[in-house]
C-alpha cells in the first residue's frame, strides 16, 4: 500500500502544479490578448517618434519602480509564502520603505530626464508616465505578488487581466477620441493605471491589520536592499537598450526599436508564469535543478517556446504586414530577423529568477551588472558600426547569445558552489537573525 500512497501523493502534487500553472497561464493569455490590443492602439495613435519616447519613458519608470520600497517587496513575498499571519506587519514596513524611498526616486527621475529626455518631451508628460509606473502599476504588481505567494494564482490572474483591460480600454479611447498627442496620452495612461491599482488593492489585497514592527524589518534589510539593487540592475540592463537607441538614434529609431522589442516582449508572458512557479518550487526544494539533464531540458524548453512564439508572430506579419497598423508595419520585416533574441532574453531572466529563489540576491545583482555593462558596450558598437537598422537588428542575435553564455555560466557556477561541501571552521559564528 505504501508505494500506491507515494504515487498517489506525487500525482496529486503534479495535478496541483498543473492547475496552479494553468491559472497563471490563463492570466498571461488574457494579458497577452489585452496587451496586444493596448499596444496596437497606442503604437498607431501616436507617431512612431512619440511612441519611442513613451516606451522609453515607461521603461525608465519601470527601472525607478524597483527603487521604490528599497526591495521590501521581497520579504513581503517570502512571508506570504510561509508565514501569512505577518502580512499586515510586513505591509506596514513596505509602506514605510516606499515613503522613505520617494525622494530618491524623484532625484533619479530628474537625472534620467536631463540625460535622455530634455528637449524631446515635456517634463509633465515624463512625470505622468513615471508616476504611473512607480506609484500605480507597481502597487498592482505587489497585490499580484502577495496573492501568488499565498497560492491564490487565480486571483493573481484576474488582477493581471483586469489591470491590462483597463489600460487597453484607455488606449482604445485614446485612439478614437483624443488628439494623438503624447501629453494627452500620458495623462490617460496615468489615470488608467491609478484606477487599476486602486481596484486591485481594495478588492484583492489580504485584509490584515497594519502593525509597524521595526524589530522584524531590521533582520531583513540586507535581503531587501540587495533585492532592490538586483532588480534595478536587471531592469536597467533590460531597458538600457531603449535609452541608448534614443540617445544615439533619436526618437524615430527609438520608436522602431520599441515596437520591435514590444512584439518580442509579448512572447515572454508564458515564460514569466513558468518563472513564478519554478521560484516557489525551488524555495521549497533547493535541489530541484541539481541535475544537468534537468537544467538543460528546462533551458531548451524556454528557448523553444520563445522562438516558436516569435516565429508565429513574425510569420503572420510577413503575410499580413499591416494587420497591426501602419506604424507597426514599419517594424514587421525585422521580427523574423531577431528570431533568437527572445530565447536568450527569456533565459537570462529565468536564470536570474533561479538565483533569487536560492537567496543569492547579492550575487544576482553582480551578475546582472556585468551583463548590463557588456550589453551596453556591444549595443553602442552595433549602433555606431552597422549602417542599416536591419544589420544591427541581426547583430542583436549575437549580442544576446553572448549575454546568455555569461549569465548561464555564472548562474550555474553559483548554484553548484552553494551546494559544494564547505571546509569546517574552528569556531562557528552564532547564526544572525534572518540568516
VMD Tcl script that draws the C-alpha trace (Angstrom):
set ca {
  {0.00 0.00 0.00}
  {2.89 2.32 0.71}
  {4.05 2.60 -2.95}
  {0.45 3.32 -4.01}
  {0.21 6.08 -1.40}
  {3.51 7.54 -2.60}
  {2.43 7.55 -6.25}
  {-0.97 8.96 -5.31}
  {0.73 11.81 -3.41}
  {3.02 12.55 -6.35}
  {0.12 12.52 -8.81}
  {-1.88 14.88 -6.60}
  {1.11 17.21 -6.26}
  {1.65 17.24 -10.02}
  {-2.03 17.89 -10.69}
  {-1.94 20.79 -8.24}
  {1.15 22.12 -10.00}
  {-0.56 21.88 -13.39}
  {-3.66 23.59 -12.00}
  {-1.62 26.45 -10.50}
  {0.36 26.90 -13.72}
  {-2.87 26.86 -15.74}
  {-4.19 29.64 -13.52}
  {-1.04 31.68 -14.05}
  {-1.04 30.93 -17.76}
  {-4.66 31.96 -18.11}
  {-3.68 35.33 -16.68}
  {-0.81 35.52 -19.14}
  {-3.04 34.53 -22.07}
  {-5.61 37.15 -21.14}
  {-2.89 39.71 -20.64}
  {-1.36 38.75 -23.99}
  {-4.58 39.50 -25.88}
  {-5.24 42.72 -23.98}
  {-1.59 43.84 -24.17}
  {-1.66 43.31 -27.91}
  {-4.80 45.44 -28.25}
  {-3.28 48.09 -25.98}
  {-0.02 48.09 -27.91}
  {-1.68 48.32 -31.33}
  {-3.86 51.26 -30.27}
  {-1.05 53.27 -28.67}
  {1.51 52.48 -31.38}
  {-0.86 53.68 -34.11}
  {-2.42 56.63 -32.23}
  {0.99 58.20 -31.58}
  {3.60 58.94 -34.20}
  {6.50 56.48 -34.35}
  {8.78 59.01 -32.67}
  {6.30 59.77 -29.88}
  {5.75 56.06 -29.30}
  {9.50 55.66 -28.94}
  {9.56 58.43 -26.34}
  {6.61 56.93 -24.47}
  {8.08 53.42 -24.45}
  {11.46 54.72 -23.27}
  {9.90 56.87 -20.53}
  {7.78 53.89 -19.44}
  {10.91 51.71 -19.33}
  {12.58 54.36 -17.17}
  {9.58 54.29 -14.84}
  {9.85 50.51 -14.53}
  {13.50 50.83 -13.52}
  {12.67 53.54 -10.96}
  {9.78 51.47 -9.56}
  {12.35 48.95 -8.35}
  {14.00 51.64 -6.21}
  {10.64 52.43 -4.60}
  {10.30 50.49 -1.36}
  {14.01 49.57 -1.27}
  {13.20 45.98 -2.22}
  {10.94 45.32 0.77}
  {8.55 43.53 -1.60}
  {10.88 40.51 -1.33}
  {10.42 39.94 2.45}
  {6.68 40.52 1.99}
  {6.57 37.83 -0.70}
  {8.58 35.38 1.42}
  {6.23 35.98 4.36}
  {3.21 35.41 2.11}
  {4.58 32.03 1.01}
  {5.15 30.68 4.52}
  {4.03 32.98 7.35}
  {0.92 34.70 6.06}
  {-0.16 35.93 9.51}
  {2.65 38.51 9.26}
  {1.42 40.08 6.00}
  {-0.07 43.05 7.88}
  {3.20 43.76 9.70}
  {5.29 43.50 6.55}
  {2.81 45.58 4.54}
  {3.29 48.37 7.09}
  {7.04 48.01 6.62}
  {6.68 48.19 2.85}
  {4.58 51.37 3.09}
  {7.21 52.98 5.33}
  {10.04 51.95 3.00}
  {8.08 53.17 -0.01}
  {7.57 56.60 1.57}
  {11.24 56.91 2.51}
  {12.34 55.94 -1.00}
  {10.27 58.51 -2.91}
  {12.79 61.41 -2.65}
  {15.48 59.12 -4.08}
  {13.12 58.06 -6.87}
  {12.41 61.72 -7.67}
  {16.13 62.58 -7.82}
  {16.86 59.60 -10.07}
  {13.91 60.51 -12.33}
  {15.24 64.07 -12.70}
  {18.63 62.67 -13.66}
  {17.14 60.41 -16.34}
  {15.08 63.28 -17.73}
  {18.05 65.63 -18.01}
  {20.26 62.94 -19.54}
  {17.89 61.45 -22.11}
  {14.58 63.29 -22.49}
  {15.19 67.03 -22.13}
  {14.28 68.74 -25.39}
  {12.48 65.62 -26.69}
  {9.35 65.55 -24.47}
  {7.80 67.80 -21.83}
  {8.65 67.27 -18.18}
  {4.93 66.98 -17.38}
  {4.42 64.06 -19.77}
  {7.56 62.36 -18.48}
  {6.48 62.82 -14.84}
  {2.98 61.43 -15.55}
  {4.36 58.29 -17.22}
  {6.94 57.67 -14.48}
  {4.34 58.23 -11.74}
  {2.01 55.74 -13.42}
  {4.73 53.08 -13.33}
  {6.21 53.81 -9.89}
  {3.11 54.52 -7.80}
  {0.28 52.70 -9.51}
  {1.35 49.81 -11.71}
  {3.94 48.75 -9.15}
  {1.20 48.75 -6.48}
  {-0.90 46.47 -8.68}
  {2.11 44.18 -9.15}
  {2.56 43.97 -5.37}
  {-1.04 42.82 -4.97}
  {-0.37 40.11 -7.56}
  {2.90 39.11 -5.86}
  {1.24 38.72 -2.45}
  {-1.64 36.69 -3.89}
  {0.78 34.42 -5.76}
  {2.75 33.97 -2.53}
  {-0.46 32.85 -0.82}
  {-1.08 30.38 -3.62}
  {-4.06 32.35 -4.92}
  {-2.92 32.16 -8.51}
  {-6.42 32.51 -9.93}
  {-6.80 35.85 -8.15}
  {-3.42 36.93 -9.47}
  {-4.57 36.05 -12.99}
  {-7.78 38.06 -12.54}
  {-5.80 41.10 -11.36}
  {-3.46 40.85 -14.34}
  {-6.33 40.60 -16.80}
  {-8.34 43.38 -15.15}
  {-5.38 45.77 -14.99}
  {-4.47 45.08 -18.61}
  {-8.11 45.51 -19.63}
  {-8.29 48.95 -18.00}
  {-5.12 50.07 -19.77}
  {-6.39 48.64 -23.07}
  {-9.70 50.48 -22.67}
  {-7.80 53.72 -22.10}
  {-5.74 53.06 -25.25}
  {-8.85 52.35 -27.35}
  {-10.48 55.55 -26.09}
  {-7.32 57.49 -26.85}
  {-7.14 56.06 -30.38}
  {-10.69 57.10 -31.27}
  {-11.31 60.18 -29.12}
  {-8.04 62.02 -28.43}
  {-5.80 64.25 -30.48}
  {-2.92 61.80 -30.66}
  {-0.52 63.95 -28.64}
  {1.97 62.42 -26.22}
  {0.91 64.86 -23.46}
  {-2.73 63.72 -23.69}
  {-1.79 60.04 -23.70}
  {0.48 60.45 -20.67}
  {-2.47 61.75 -18.62}
  {-4.76 58.97 -19.87}
  {-2.06 56.42 -19.02}
  {-1.69 57.86 -15.52}
  {-5.44 57.71 -14.93}
  {-5.82 54.15 -16.21}
  {-3.00 52.85 -14.01}
  {-4.41 54.67 -10.98}
  {-7.85 53.10 -11.45}
  {-6.34 49.62 -11.91}
  {-4.18 49.92 -8.79}
  {-6.95 51.24 -6.53}
  {-9.36 48.47 -7.59}
  {-6.70 45.76 -7.10}
  {-5.84 46.96 -3.59}
  {-9.45 47.42 -2.47}
  {-10.73 44.10 -3.80}
  {-7.84 41.62 -3.64}
  {-5.27 42.67 -1.06}
  {-5.42 40.45 2.09}
  {-7.31 42.09 4.95}
  {-4.94 42.30 7.91}
  {-4.36 44.99 10.48}
  {-1.26 47.05 9.72}
  {1.30 46.69 12.51}
  {4.57 48.57 12.38}
  {7.29 46.15 13.64}
  {10.82 47.57 13.16}
  {12.29 44.58 15.01}
  {11.14 42.31 12.16}
  {12.36 44.62 9.42}
  {15.91 45.03 10.70}
  {16.55 41.34 10.20}
  {15.52 41.66 6.54}
  {17.11 44.92 5.45}
  {20.15 43.33 3.80}
  {17.96 41.00 1.75}
  {15.68 43.90 0.81}
  {18.45 46.24 -0.33}
  {20.25 43.51 -2.27}
  {16.99 42.52 -3.99}
  {16.31 46.17 -4.83}
  {19.80 46.53 -6.26}
  {19.42 43.37 -8.30}
  {16.00 44.43 -9.56}
  {17.22 47.89 -10.56}
  {20.23 46.42 -12.31}
  {18.12 43.74 -14.02}
  {15.61 46.21 -15.40}
  {18.30 48.76 -16.22}
  {20.21 46.24 -18.32}
  {16.91 45.05 -19.78}
  {15.68 48.54 -20.70}
  {19.04 50.24 -21.29}
  {18.87 49.47 -24.98}
  {15.84 51.75 -25.41}
  {17.69 54.63 -23.73}
  {20.80 54.06 -25.85}
  {18.81 53.86 -29.10}
  {17.02 57.11 -28.17}
  {20.25 58.93 -27.34}
  {22.22 57.63 -30.35}
  {19.50 57.25 -32.99}
  {16.80 59.73 -31.98}
  {13.06 59.30 -31.38}
  {12.28 57.73 -34.77}
  {14.84 54.94 -34.37}
  {13.75 54.52 -30.75}
  {10.15 54.12 -31.96}
  {11.00 51.38 -34.45}
  {13.12 49.61 -31.86}
  {10.43 49.95 -29.16}
  {7.81 48.44 -31.48}
  {10.10 45.51 -32.31}
  {11.00 44.84 -28.67}
  {7.37 45.13 -27.60}
  {6.47 42.39 -30.07}
  {9.31 40.29 -28.63}
  {8.15 41.01 -25.07}
  {4.73 39.55 -25.85}
  {6.37 36.13 -26.29}
  {7.80 36.29 -22.74}
  {4.46 36.31 -20.89}
  {4.04 32.50 -20.64}
  {7.71 32.18 -19.64}
  {7.22 34.59 -16.76}
  {4.33 32.47 -15.48}
  {6.68 29.49 -15.53}
  {9.33 31.51 -13.67}
  {6.85 32.23 -10.87}
  {6.21 28.50 -10.42}
  {9.85 27.47 -10.56}
  {10.85 30.08 -7.95}
  {8.26 28.82 -5.49}
  {9.25 25.18 -6.03}
  {12.95 25.96 -5.58}
  {12.24 27.84 -2.34}
  {10.69 24.62 -1.02}
  {13.12 22.22 -2.72}
  {16.58 23.76 -3.35}
  {17.82 20.59 -5.09}
  {15.11 20.77 -7.75}
  {17.54 21.68 -10.57}
  {20.65 19.98 -9.25}
  {21.00 17.60 -12.24}
  {22.39 18.88 -15.53}
  {19.93 16.99 -17.79}
  {17.05 18.68 -15.97}
  {18.75 22.09 -16.26}
  {19.37 21.81 -19.99}
  {15.90 20.35 -20.56}
  {14.27 23.35 -18.91}
  {16.53 25.80 -20.76}
  {15.75 24.11 -24.08}
  {12.03 24.28 -23.32}
  {12.20 28.00 -22.55}
  {14.17 28.65 -25.75}
  {11.84 26.58 -27.98}
  {8.67 28.22 -26.65}
  {10.22 31.69 -27.04}
  {11.40 31.13 -30.62}
  {8.14 29.45 -31.64}
  {6.12 32.38 -30.32}
  {8.12 34.97 -32.25}
  {8.23 32.79 -35.37}
  {4.43 32.54 -35.35}
  {4.06 36.29 -34.88}
  {6.72 37.08 -37.47}
  {5.20 34.68 -39.99}
  {1.78 36.29 -39.54}
  {3.22 39.79 -40.02}
  {5.18 38.62 -43.07}
  {1.92 37.60 -44.74}
  {-0.16 40.47 -43.32}
  {2.34 43.31 -42.61}
  {-0.32 45.94 -41.90}
  {-2.52 43.72 -39.71}
  {-1.38 45.56 -36.56}
  {-1.47 49.03 -38.12}
  {0.69 51.16 -40.39}
  {3.19 52.18 -37.70}
  {3.75 48.57 -36.61}
  {4.24 47.56 -40.25}
  {7.47 49.61 -40.27}
  {8.97 47.10 -37.83}
  {7.22 43.97 -39.20}
  {10.08 42.94 -41.56}
  {12.50 42.96 -38.62}
  {10.60 40.47 -36.45}
  {11.94 37.30 -38.11}
  {15.41 38.87 -38.31}
  {15.54 38.90 -34.48}
  {14.28 35.31 -34.16}
  {16.64 34.09 -31.40}
  {16.58 37.30 -29.34}
  {13.54 36.33 -27.21}
  {15.06 32.93 -26.38}
  {18.25 34.41 -24.95}
  {16.44 37.32 -23.23}
  {13.98 34.97 -21.55}
  {16.74 32.58 -20.49}
  {18.68 35.39 -18.84}
  {15.53 36.40 -16.94}
  {14.88 32.76 -15.97}
  {18.43 32.29 -14.66}
  {18.15 35.49 -12.66}
  {15.00 34.10 -11.01}
  {16.87 30.91 -10.08}
  {19.40 32.96 -8.12}
  {16.59 34.82 -6.36}
  {14.93 31.52 -5.44}
  {18.16 30.32 -3.82}
  {18.61 33.58 -1.89}
  {21.68 34.64 -3.93}
  {20.48 38.23 -4.20}
  {23.85 39.98 -3.94}
  {25.47 37.64 -6.45}
  {22.43 38.07 -8.68}
  {22.95 41.83 -8.66}
  {26.65 41.42 -9.51}
  {25.96 39.09 -12.43}
  {23.26 41.37 -13.80}
  {25.58 44.38 -13.50}
  {28.22 42.56 -15.56}
  {25.64 41.58 -18.16}
  {24.37 45.17 -18.32}
  {27.85 46.57 -18.91}
  {28.58 44.04 -21.64}
  {25.22 44.73 -23.25}
  {25.76 48.50 -23.21}
  {29.20 48.20 -24.79}
  {28.09 45.81 -27.53}
  {24.95 47.82 -28.30}
  {26.85 51.08 -28.69}
  {29.25 49.26 -31.03}
  {26.35 47.89 -33.09}
  {24.60 51.25 -33.35}
  {27.80 53.02 -34.42}
  {29.17 50.44 -36.87}
  {26.13 48.88 -38.54}
  {24.92 51.01 -41.46}
  {21.25 49.96 -41.52}
  {18.55 49.15 -38.99}
  {18.28 45.59 -40.30}
  {22.01 44.98 -39.91}
  {22.15 45.99 -36.25}
  {18.98 44.03 -35.51}
  {20.76 40.97 -36.95}
  {23.63 41.78 -34.61}
  {21.25 41.66 -31.65}
  {21.07 37.87 -32.02}
  {24.80 37.54 -31.42}
  {24.70 40.14 -28.64}
  {22.04 38.29 -26.63}
  {23.73 34.94 -27.27}
  {26.92 36.28 -25.69}
  {24.93 37.66 -22.75}
  {23.24 34.27 -22.23}
  {26.62 32.48 -22.18}
  {27.83 34.83 -19.44}
  {24.58 34.51 -17.49}
  {24.35 30.69 -17.70}
  {27.99 30.14 -16.77}
  {27.83 32.48 -13.78}
  {24.40 31.30 -12.57}
  {25.09 27.57 -12.57}
  {28.57 28.05 -11.14}
  {26.95 29.97 -8.27}
  {24.27 27.32 -7.72}
  {26.82 24.47 -7.74}
  {29.21 26.34 -5.47}
  {26.45 26.85 -2.90}
  {25.85 23.07 -2.82}
  {29.51 22.06 -2.56}
  {30.92 20.92 0.81}
  {32.40 23.76 2.84}
  {35.56 23.38 4.94}
  {34.90 23.24 8.66}
  {35.84 26.25 10.74}
  {37.46 26.02 14.10}
  {34.79 28.32 15.58}
  {31.33 28.61 14.06}
  {29.72 32.03 14.48}
  {26.30 32.22 16.04}
  {23.52 32.49 13.47}
  {22.20 36.01 13.00}
  {18.51 36.87 12.80}
  {17.16 36.47 9.31}
  {20.04 34.37 8.02}
}
mol new
graphics top color blue
foreach p $ca { graphics top sphere $p radius 0.5 }
foreach p [lrange $ca 0 end-1] q [lrange $ca 1 end] { graphics top cylinder $p $q radius 0.2 }
display resetview
